Amino acid sequence: MIKTNLKMKFNKIIGAFGNMDQILEGVKNKVFKKQHIEDIADIRWMECAQCPELDTTGNKCAVSATKPCCGACGCSIGLKIRALSASCPMGKWKSVTNNHSEKLIKKQIEEDASSI
């Protein structure tokens, strides 16, 4: 049983490395709050709060200090719901954009702002 739990946690940590862009996006959006992102996060949180996969103890988190987390993927809920390029592994909500599109939008905004 302990071996199985360690293997599951290890797999979630490895999976997190594949989602590093989304994790960093969630961190950025949690630190530098924008109302439209907080509105999306609130809607997503309403779904997560009712989900049986919500882990408030940290047992299924990739990193236990990030609780509450999604028991299905191990991601911190506070970060995942703020990453616009993330989607729910249970299919409860979808991504709003992807990292590539977000970078293009930011570049266009910066170019427009510099031409003013």
N, C-alpha and C positions, 0 to 999 in steps of 0.2 A: 504494500500500500504506500509506504513512504517513497519507494523507488518510483512508483507510478506518479505520485504528486510532484516529485522532483523533475521527472521527465516532462510532465505537462508544463511546469513553470519554465523549464529550460526552453521548450518549444515556443512558449509565449514571448520570452525574452528575445529569441532569435527572430520571431515574427515581427517584433517591435523594430528591429533594425531595418527591416524592409519597409517600414512605415515611418522612417525617421523624418521625412519631409512633412508628413501630416502631424507628427508629434511636435515638431518645431513650429509649425503653423498654429497649432493649438496653444502652445506656450506664448507665442507672440500675441495672439488674439486675447489671451487671458490677461496678459500684462498690460498691453496697450488696447484697452477696451474701446470698441466702437459700437454705437447703439444698434445698428442693423445686425451686427454679428451677435450681440447679446439677445436680440429678439429671436434670432434663429436658434440660439443655444437654449433659450427658455422653452421654445416649442419642442425641441429635441429632448430636453430634460423631462418634460411631461410624459413622453413615451418611455424614457429610460426608468423613471421612478416607478412605473407600473410593471416593468419587465421582470420576470422570474430570474433572469441572468444577472441582475444588479447585485453586485457583491459589496456589501458595506463593511465586511470584516477584513478584507484584503487577502483572503485565502486563495482566490483565483486571479489576483492581480499579477501582472508581469513583474511589477515592483510593488510590494505590499504597502509602502509608504504613500502610494498614489491613490489609495481608496477614497471614495467609492470608485469601483471600476466595473467594466463589463466582464462578466464571467466567461462570456463566449470568446473574447479575443484578448482579455487581460489589460486593455487600455484604460487609462484614467478617464473617467467620465467627464470631469471638468475640462480636460483638454480636448477629448474626442468631439464633444458637442460644439466646440468652438472652431474646429478645423473644417472649413467649408468644403475641403476636398475629401473629407472622410464620409463614410457611410456606415450605417448600422449593420453588423454582421447577421443580425436576426431579421433584416429587411424592414425594420420599423420606420426608417428614414433614409433618404438617399443623399448623395453628395450634391452640393449646389454648384460646384465648379471643380476643376482639377488644378493641380499645382502649375502645370504649363499655362493654362488659360489665365490663372491668377497672375502669373509673372508677366504675361503679355499685357494684361489690363493695367497693372502697376506701371509698366514701362510707358504705356500710352499716356497715363495720367501724369507721370513725371515729365514726359516730353511736352505735353500740353501746358503744364504749369510753368515750365522753363521758357516757353514762347510768349508768355504774358508780360 
